[in-house]
Amino acid sequence: MSDDFAQRYGPWALVAGASDGVGAAFADALASRGLNVVLLARRQAVLDEVATGIRNQHGVETRTLAVDLASPGAAAAVAAGTADLEVGFLVYCAGADPDFRDFLSNTIEAAETMVQRNCVVPMQLCHHFAGAMVERGRGGIVIFGSGAGFIGGPNMVAYGASKAFDMVFAEALWSEVHGKGVDVIGLILGKTDTPSLRRLEHQRGTLASEDESPADAVPVSDVINEAFANLTSGPTVLVGEQMRGVGQLLASMNRNDATRLMAEMISTAMGAD
Ligand SMILES: NC(=O)c1ccc[n+]([C@@H]2O[C@H](COP(=O)([O-])OP(=O)(O)OC[C@H]3O[C@@H](n4cnc5c(N)ncnc54)[C@H](OP(=O)(O)O)[C@@H]3O)[C@@H](O)[C@H]2O)c1
């Protein structure tokens, strides 16, 4: 089983956003299926710990790349850092909003950073790696979206727009390459129990401690299980019952009504903080 997986998607995977949460768990799950993994994030020391754990647990090779995906030249740095590897699987996970605040009170640089990290760089990396996958006639790409990308809402102006980009980008890329042996999925997450979400909720005062699990958050293990169960059933995979319910509700609504509903729900939630 893991031999088949490694032949189809190996020998190397690249996981962008691999130092914690879903990205680290994704890297571990790929290694458990026999792939070597390139682990990318900003914090070198944390990447080193994740890499050691994966090597000890699964006996695969690892490489770490400490790159800020919001910086100019990030995609070129990733291409250079993997030039000698055959990358058959790309996971672009990094992408959460560290702020959840209104567009005009935040800096324009925060929005530009979001678009660079969530739209420009994943597009560049997909262009770089998917071409070689198509030539080989095999490979896999996972791009992380969010329910925030379904409909616009306050406090997530640039974030929601970047996640709409990710979802449509994954769908469109799937339409071009899935017939050529490359699986693409856009994973749409709702509230998920990651260190980033805990940090944000703690900062906002909605979580007493980062050691607690936020209410109603989907465990990371569910994301991993649903992703691997649906690798070949792209392009878009909604994770968790709640997200699937929200997706159905919004799809049944007039877009403008849905936008108003989202604004009301967020303002009620903010008022309740
Ligand atoms: N958690 C949720 O509730 C939720 C809900 C909907 C969608 N999602 C989506 O799920 C994905 C994962 O979310 P998450 O909650 O785990 O948080 P995240 O902050 O997107 O992911 C954390 C990982 O990304 C890395 N990262 C963040 N910014 C980076 C940058 N500029 N350059 C390089 N690496 C960077 C972090 O490592 P370093 O800090 O070491 O760089 C860490 O390894 C995101 O795309 C997010 O939009 C999450």
The ligand as an SDF file (V2000), in Angstrom:
LIG
                    3D

 48 52  0  0  0  0  0  0  0  0999 V2000
   -7.0940   26.6430   11.8140 N   0  0  0  0  0  0  0  0  0  0  0  0
   -8.2710   26.9730   11.3040 C   0  0  0  0  0  0  0  0  0  0  0  0
   -9.2620   27.1320   12.0330 O   0  0  0  0  0  0  0  0  0  0  0  0
   -8.4340   27.1300    9.8170 C   0  0  0  0  0  0  0  0  0  0  0  0
   -9.7160   27.4180    9.3110 C   0  0  0  0  0  0  0  0  0  0  0  0
   -9.8830   27.5310    7.9350 C   0  0  0  0  0  0  0  0  0  0  0  0
   -8.8010   27.3770    7.1010 C   0  0  0  0  0  0  0  0  0  0  0  0
   -7.5660   27.1210    7.6200 N   0  0  0  0  0  0  0  0  0  0  0  0
   -6.4390   27.0140    6.6910 C   0  0  0  0  0  0  0  0  0  0  0  0
   -5.6350   25.9170    7.0390 O   0  0  0  0  0  0  0  0  0  0  0  0
   -4.2500   26.2200    6.7770 C   0  0  0  0  0  0  0  0  0  0  0  0
   -3.4200   25.9440    8.0220 C   0  0  0  0  0  0  0  0  0  0  0  0
   -3.8500   26.7950    9.0240 O   0  0  0  0  0  0  0  0  0  0  0  0
   -3.2130   26.8040   10.4840 P   0  0  0  0  0  0  0  0  0  0  0  0
   -4.3020   27.1620   11.4210 O   0  0  0  0  0  0  0  0  0  0  0  0
   -2.4360   25.5680   10.7260 O   0  0  0  0  0  0  0  0  0  0  0  0
   -2.2270   28.0390   10.5050 O   0  0  0  0  0  0  0  0  0  0  0  0
   -1.0620   28.6190    9.5430 P   0  0  0  0  0  0  0  0  0  0  0  0
   -0.5050   29.7410   10.2980 O   0  0  0  0  0  0  0  0  0  0  0  0
   -1.5230   28.8870    8.1890 O   0  0  0  0  0  0  0  0  0  0  0  0
   -0.1020   27.3960    9.4090 O   0  0  0  0  0  0  0  0  0  0  0  0
    0.9130   27.2060   10.2330 C   0  0  0  0  0  0  0  0  0  0  0  0
    2.1260   26.7490    9.4380 C   0  0  0  0  0  0  0  0  0  0  0  0
    2.4240   27.6690    8.3820 O   0  0  0  0  0  0  0  0  0  0  0  0
    3.7090   28.2390    8.6000 C   0  0  0  0  0  0  0  0  0  0  0  0
    3.7030   29.6030    8.0830 N   0  0  0  0  0  0  0  0  0  0  0  0
    2.8310   30.5870    8.3630 C   0  0  0  0  0  0  0  0  0  0  0  0
    3.1900   31.7170    7.7080 N   0  0  0  0  0  0  0  0  0  0  0  0
    4.3010   31.4220    6.9910 C   0  0  0  0  0  0  0  0  0  0  0  0
    5.1390   32.1710    6.1400 C   0  0  0  0  0  0  0  0  0  0  0  0
    4.9400   33.4690    5.8930 N   0  0  0  0  0  0  0  0  0  0  0  0
    6.2060   31.5490    5.5670 N   0  0  0  0  0  0  0  0  0  0  0  0
    6.4560   30.2420    5.8360 C   0  0  0  0  0  0  0  0  0  0  0  0
    5.6840   29.4880    6.6330 N   0  0  0  0  0  0  0  0  0  0  0  0
    4.6290   30.0820    7.2280 C   0  0  0  0  0  0  0  0  0  0  0  0
    3.8940   28.1340   10.1190 C   0  0  0  0  0  0  0  0  0  0  0  0
    5.2150   28.0180   10.5220 O   0  0  0  0  0  0  0  0  0  0  0  0
    6.2010   29.1970   10.9810 P   0  0  0  0  0  0  0  0  0  0  0  0
    5.4530   30.0200   11.9690 O   0  0  0  0  0  0  0  0  0  0  0  0
    7.3610   28.4360   11.5540 O   0  0  0  0  0  0  0  0  0  0  0  0
    6.5530   29.9270    9.7370 O   0  0  0  0  0  0  0  0  0  0  0  0
    3.2370   26.7680   10.3950 C   0  0  0  0  0  0  0  0  0  0  0  0
    4.1190   25.7230   10.0380 O   0  0  0  0  0  0  0  0  0  0  0  0
   -4.2060   27.6790    6.3270 C   0  0  0  0  0  0  0  0  0  0  0  0
   -4.1050   27.7390    4.9290 O   0  0  0  0  0  0  0  0  0  0  0  0
   -5.5420   28.2470    6.7700 C   0  0  0  0  0  0  0  0  0  0  0  0
   -6.0020   29.2890    5.9320 O   0  0  0  0  0  0  0  0  0  0  0  0
   -7.3470   26.9980    8.9500 C   0  0  0  0  0  0  0  0  0  0  0  0
  1  2  1  0
  2  3  2  0
  2  4  1  0
  4  5  1  0
  4 48  2  0
  5  6  2  0
  6  7  1  0
  7  8  2  0
  8  9  1  0
  8 48  1  0
  9 10  1  0
  9 46  1  0
 10 11  1  0
 11 12  1  0
 11 44  1  0
 12 13  1  0
 13 14  1  0
 14 15  2  0
 14 16  1  0
 14 17  1  0
 17 18  1  0
 18 19  2  0
 18 20  1  0
 18 21  1  0
 21 22  1  0
 22 23  1  0
 23 24  1  0
 23 42  1  0
 24 25  1  0
 25 26  1  0
 25 36  1  0
 26 27  1  0
 26 35  1  0
 27 28  2  0
 28 29  1  0
 29 30  1  0
 29 35  2  0
 30 31  1  0
 30 32  2  0
 32 33  1  0
 33 34  2  0
 34 35  1  0
 36 37  1  0
 36 42  1  0
 37 38  1  0
 38 39  2  0
 38 40  1  0
 38 41  1  0
 42 43  1  0
 44 45  1  0
 44 46  1  0
 46 47  1  0
M  CHG  2   8   1  16  -1
M  END
$$$$
